[in-house]
Amino acid sequence: MTISYKDAGVDVTAGYRAVDLMKKSVRQTFDANVIGDIGGFGGLYSLESINLAKPVLVSGTDGVGTKLKYAFALEKYDTVGIDCVAMCVNDVVCQGAKPLFFLDYLATGKLIPEMIAEIVSGVAEGCTQAGCALIGGETAEMPGFYADGEFDMAGFTTGIVDRDKLISGETIVAGDVLVGLASSGAHSNGYSLIRKLFDPSDKKLLSEYSPALGDTIGMSLLKPTRIYVKSALALIEKFRVKGTAHITGGGFIENIPRMIPNNLGVAIDTNAINTPELFKMLVKMAGLTKEQAYNTFNMGIGIVFAIDRCDVDKFVEYATQIGEIPTVIGSVVSKTGISI
């Protein structure tokens, strides 16, 4: 008896078709520095045209997490790729780096070419928003490991910055001001808790329209993560940004202290934050304390900048001009820790 690879659950021809379907969206992210085309054993990216005195590469990797359960439930796959890109590029820009290129890894139980192409179209859209090239990736068909119709994905990015312009947080002092930019929703964090409140298997619940959210519950929870790269780089170029924090897993309490020197702390004015209805709903349903809420969700702020007090007004004005919704959310203080 002969057992083929296809009999074992892996259809290589489906993989070929998936690559063909995704080629157009991937190529649209290419810039003049991309060498070659899709299909090589490694993605090639030239640094010849990048004129920096002391170039430093900054790399980041992350995934989408259990938010994917809502994509499975709604059979909507074109947004989670944006999340995957966002979770990586928003991290590297915190150190002042411009993302150059991105790679993705996608693993699924059964490879459905149209679904894979839809996912990758979202990755390509995220790369376009971030201004980086999608130069490679891997799609793995793993029958028996993932349920049919389900998948996991991760991303990898590399950015570049001049060493003299690295943002490290070392120059932050007491009295500096924290300015946050609005998030688009829950981004890609806190979904293990969210799934306890809104069961992904309850499709009737997910299709229910919420006047408070202005959309169905499912689509509100699937809204992709904001990509802040272009705005952040514009602000960093124009102002002296001393520190930057991407508000991801662990919320304010875990992420903001990561950019602050160990001998300082921060005081957050939660009353200044226009908390979106989604977070009000989640906090009420889960019965979270204020500290728990700000340690779990972004609560409406996706990225935070530490700047000199004298720059605040112009910083806020410019951020608004480039399409962001900035809010002064607090300040750096001499007492260590974070006060919510």
N, C-alpha and C positions, 0 to 999 in steps of 0.2 A: 504494500500500500504506500502511495506517495502523498505526502502532506505538503502543500505549497505554502509560501509565505502568506498568500491571500487566504488560504484555508485557516491559517493561524490567526487571522484577523487583521493583517496589515496589507492594505491595497496600495502598492507603490504607484499605480497609474492614477489613483485619486490625488496623490501628492504632486504628480506632474501637472495635473489639471489645476490644482490649487495655485501652483507657482505661476502658471500662465494667466490665471484670473487676477492675480495680485500685481503683476508686473507694471501695469499702467500707473496705479496709485503709488507704487514704490518709486518709480522713475521720476515722478513729479516732484519728489523731495530732493533729487540730486542737485548739487551745485557744481561749480567748475573744478572743485577740488576732488570730486569723486572720480576714481580711476576704475575703468572696466564696467561691467554690468552685473546683473543678478546671476547667481549660479556658481560663482567661484568658491573655493574652500575658505577664503577669508575676504572680508570687506576691505577695500583699499581707499585710503584718504590721504591726499598730499598736503603737506604743511609748508610747501615752498612759497606760497603767496602770503603767508601769515608773517607779518613784520613786527615781531616783539623782541625787545632787548633781552629779556630773561623769561622765555616761555615756560609756563608750568601747566602740565596736564592735570585736570581734575576729573575724577571718574566717580560714577554713582550707579547703583543698581537697586531695584525695588520691584514690587509686583502690585497687583490690584487687590488681592485678598478676597475675603468672602463676599464682597460686593458683587462678585461674579454670579452668585446665586440668583440675583435679580435679573441678570442678563439671560441666564438659562430659562428662568420662569417666563419672562416676557418674549423670549426668542428674538431679542434685539441685541445685536452684536457689534454695532458700529460706534459705540461710545466708550467701551471699556479699553480700547486701544489708546484713546486719548488719555484716560486715567493712567495707563501704564507709562506713557511718555512723561506725563506731568509729574508723577511721583519721583522720577529720576532727574529731569532737567530742573525742576524747581529746587532740588537739593543743591546741585552744582552751582547754580547761579547765586546761591547764598554766599559763596566765596568769591564772587565777582567773575566767575568763568562763563564764557559764551559756549554753549553746547555746540560741538562740531558735528558729531554723528551719533547714531542710535542703532542698537540691535535688539531684536526681540526673540524670546523663546516661548514657544506655544506647544503644549502637550495635551493630547485629547485621546479619548477612548476609541472613537471612530472618526476618521478624517472625512469630513464633508466639504468638498472644495468650495462651494458657495459660502458656507459659514466661515471658513478660514479666510476667504477673500474679503468678507465683510469686516471681520475682526482687524485684518491688516489695513484695510482702508481707514479705520479709526486710528491705527498707529501712524499711518502716513499723514493724516490730518493733524495729529498731535505734533509730529515733526515739523510740519509746515508752520503751525502756530509758534513753535519754539525756534524756528529758523535753523534747523539742523537736518542732516541727510540721513535717511534710513538706508544704511549700506549693507545690511545683512540680517540674518535671522535663522531660526531653526524651527521646524514643525515636526513634532514627534507623535506618531500614532502608537498608542500603548493600550491595546485591547486587554480588558480584564483589570486594568489599573485605574482607569477612569470610567465612569458610567457613560453610556452613549448620550450625546447631547451636552456633555460637560467637558470642561477644559480648565487648565491653569495657564497663566502666562506671567512672564517676568521680562524686565527690560534692563538695558545696560547703556550708559551714555558716557562720552568723554568730552570734556570741555577744555578751554584754554584761557589762560589769563597771564598777564605780565606779573612776575613775582613781586614787583614793587607796588602792584595794585591789588594784591590779594586782600580779601576782607577776612580778618581773623578775630575781630572783637577786642584786640589788645589795647586799642586806644580809647575804648569806652570809659567814661568817667561818670560819677554821680552827678545828676542834673541833666544828663542827656535824655532826649525824648524818644518815645516809642510810637511809631506810626504804622498802622496796619492797613492792608488793602483787602477789600471785601472778597469773600469766597463765593462760590456759585452754589454751595450746598454742603453736604456732608463730605464732599470730595471722596477719599477712599479710606476713611478711618472710622472706627467705631461700629463697623458693620456686624461684628459678632454680637454686639448688644442690640443693634437695630433689628437684626433677624429674630431676636426674642420678642420684639414688639410688633413687627410686621412679618409674619411667616411668609417666606418666598413661595411656599407651595400653595398658598391661598390666592389663587389667581383672581377670584372675585374681589377680594380685598384690594389687591394691587391695581385693579382696573377701576376702582371707586374714585370718583372725582372729589377733590378736596377744595372747597372755596378758599380756605385759608392759604393753601399752597398754590392755588391757581393752576393746578394740573392734577393728573391722577397720582395716587400715592406711589405707584410703581415707577412712573416716569420721574417723579420728584426725587426718588431714591437713586435712580439711575443717572441723574444729571452728571455730566463729566466734570472732572477736576479742572479748575482754572489753571492755565499755564501763564506764569508771570514773567517769563524770561525777557521778552522784548521790553516790557515796561520797567522791569527791575534794572536791566542794563542801561536804559535811558536815564533812569534816576541816579544810578551809580556814576554814570558819566558826567552828570550835571552837578551833583552834590557830593559832599564828603560823607558817604555812608560808612559808619564805623562797624556795624554789625547787622547781620540779616538772619532771620530764623524762618524756616518753612514750618508751618503749623500742621503737623501730621499726627501719627500715632502718639498718644500721650498729651495731645492738646497743648495749651499754653504752659502748663506746669512743667512738662518735660522738655519742651522745645526751646522756649525763650531763654532759659538759663544756659543753654548750650552756647550761646553767643556772648555771654556776659563773663567778665573776669571773676575768678573765684572769690575775691574779696568784696564783691558788690552784689546787689540784688535788684529786684524790680517791683514796682507797685503798679498794679493794673486797675484802671478805673472801668469796671464793667458797666457802669451807668452810661458811659460814653459810647458804648457799642450798640449799634442798632441790630439787635438779635433777630435773625429771620424766624418766621413762624415755624419752620421745620424743627429748629432746635428747641423752641418753646414747647412744641408738641412732644418731642423725644424726652426732654427733661421731665415734663409733667407725667408722662406715661411710665417712665422708669423710676420716678420718685428720687431723682438725683439731687444731692446737695450742690450748691454753687461750685464748690471745690471739685466734686466728682465730675460735674458737667465740663468744667474747663480743663479737666485732666483726661477727658475722653474725646470731646469734639472740638472742632475749630471755632464753633459758636459764631460764625459769620466773618471770621478774619483768617485769610489763607496764608499771608506772609507778613512779617513784621520787620521794620527797619529801625535801627538805633542811629539817631542823628543829633547834631549839635542843636541846642535850643534856638539859637539865632537863625537857623535854617528852616524852622518848622513851617512858617507861613508860606514861603516860596515853594517848599517841598510839596505841601498839600495842594497848592495852586497848580503846580506843574503836573502832579499825579492826576489831578482832575482833568487837565487839558488833554492828557494822553489816553483818557478813557477809563481811568480807574476810579474807585470810590474809596478815598483815603479817610482814616479816622485816627486822631490822636488818642491812643489807648492807655497811656501811662508814662512812667519815667523810670530812669535808673536811680537807685538809692544806695546809700552807704551800708544799710543793713542787709546782710546776706539773706538769700532765699527769695521766694516770690510771694507777694501779697495780692490776693484776689479780692 
